Amino acid sequence: MTRTVALVTARAARALDEDLAPLAAALAAAGARAEIADWDDPHFDWRRCDAAVLRSAWDYHERLPEFFSWLERTARATMLLNPLPVVRWSLDKHYLGELARAGAPVVPTRYVEPGEDPGAVLADFLGSDPCRELVVKPAVGAGSRDARRHARGQREEISAHMLGLLATGRSAMLQPYLEGVDRDGETALMFIDGRFSHAIRKGALLPAGAPSTAALFAPEDIGARTPAPDELAAGERILAAVPFGTLTYARVDLLRDAGGAPRLLELELAEPSFYFGHAPGSAQRFAAALLERLAPR
């Protein structure tokens, strides 16, 4: 019997997700049936699918309670990939602190929680980190929305940014802006079923002095990249620290710090772009891993 796999997106993301068509084609070539569905479509019956694979539900952070309710219902109706506990954990970037405590190489991160004094946290952060610029962003967010790069001396602007996030009930994050990204970009490592598949280079996303993007995600400059051995080693070390075992898919986004060492900027375990167009055969590997996860009928 033909297996049916739902590729989960959002209305606003369908035309922007360049991974959907090659993954659907790869599933079809492997003898499965792919259905592209919006996560909030009230008429879609998730029970008739063998799995629902999160691909581009990129508006989730704007409707978080509704999205989590949908996740719970869908996880009861079919196999959710990655599984619900993984998705819940990965959508809140407090995981960076957890991974840092486990010894993973992470971009230094400080959190400001609702009710805390952001000015005091900022003063402590600047007192401990010599960065010339820093990034403020929400702990739950996607596509660089509400993320901004600030000069160190712009304390009023930084505080206003943090207060704006805290006023909506969100936690804010402070990180040093690692200047090497302007020259070298990010390295994104794609892992399928726990094994490295391919990598891309992503150009810097936060221009100096620019406001936060109002689009679904910030414009991206993407190209294929062969990762360095220390980047691969860092990616494997980071995934080994994730408390969920081998994952069907994962993307590890790395920057180099001032000393040249790779550090985790973000771990994408819910809805990462995999940039199949930059790595021939990668969509087929992803499709094979999905079908391997399905229990025999």
Secondary structure as GFF3:
##gff-version 3
##sequence-region A 1 297
A	DSSP	beta_strand	4	9	.	.	.	ID=ss1
A	DSSP	alpha_helix	20	29	.	.	.	ID=ss2
A	DSSP	beta_strand	33	38	.	.	.	ID=ss3
A	DSSP	three_ten_helix	46	48	.	.	.	ID=ss4
A	DSSP	beta_strand	51	54	.	.	.	ID=ss5
A	DSSP	three_ten_helix	60	62	.	.	.	ID=ss6
A	DSSP	alpha_helix	64	77	.	.	.	ID=ss7
A	DSSP	beta_strand	79	81	.	.	.	ID=ss8
A	DSSP	alpha_helix	84	90	.	.	.	ID=ss9
A	DSSP	alpha_helix	95	101	.	.	.	ID=ss10
A	DSSP	beta_strand	110	112	.	.	.	ID=ss11
A	DSSP	alpha_helix	118	128	.	.	.	ID=ss12
A	DSSP	beta_strand	133	138	.	.	.	ID=ss13
A	DSSP	beta_strand	148	151	.	.	.	ID=ss14
A	DSSP	alpha_helix	155	167	.	.	.	ID=ss15
A	DSSP	beta_strand	172	176	.	.	.	ID=ss16
A	DSSP	alpha_helix	181	184	.	.	.	ID=ss17
A	DSSP	beta_strand	186	192	.	.	.	ID=ss18
A	DSSP	beta_strand	195	202	.	.	.	ID=ss19
A	DSSP	beta_strand	222	224	.	.	.	ID=ss20
A	DSSP	alpha_helix	229	241	.	.	.	ID=ss21
A	DSSP	beta_strand	249	256	.	.	.	ID=ss22
A	DSSP	beta_strand	262	268	.	.	.	ID=ss23
A	DSSP	three_ten_helix	276	278	.	.	.	ID=ss24
A	DSSP	alpha_helix	282	293	.	.	.	ID=ss25
###
